[in-house]
């Protein structure tokens, strides 16, 4: 009986440590969503409104242009706000500042930008067993119609279908996007 009590006593600190470690990412994730000066959450995904967007090294026109986006609808992540300027990050991890007037709340996503040349099956319903509705290549930009339960309904000019959420850059893991 004494050996059983020692085993249980040894398990209690181990279980407490395991629970604390498991809760840490959840607490960190809950704390990582902040509200910026605009009243909107940070970070958040938006898209480019214009096909000509200058990305600057700082929050203002006095800062030099670091590069230029030339594709409207490209998803970007807002990671910081200063007055009317938004610090953004693109799917390659590059960061810079753009004026808020050049951004749209329209949700778009890039299909697996980390998997060059691969193809992905968009399904007719949010299930791996559902018929294939379209085949999309990596780096295709799609409108996000809605996301729920790990699947996102995406749409383009000639297709609509459901993709697993983890194959998209432009939505957070398990984020619900209302349609």
Secondary structure, 3 states (H helix, E strand, C coil): CHHHHHHHHHHHHHHHHHHHHHHHHHHHHHHHCEECCCCCEECEEEEECCCCEEEECCCCCCCCEEEEECCCCCEEEEEEEECCEEEEECCCCCEEEEEHHHEECCCEEEECCCCCCCEEEEECCCCCCCCEEEEEECCCEEEEEEEECCEEEEECCCCEEEEEHHHEECCCCCCCECC
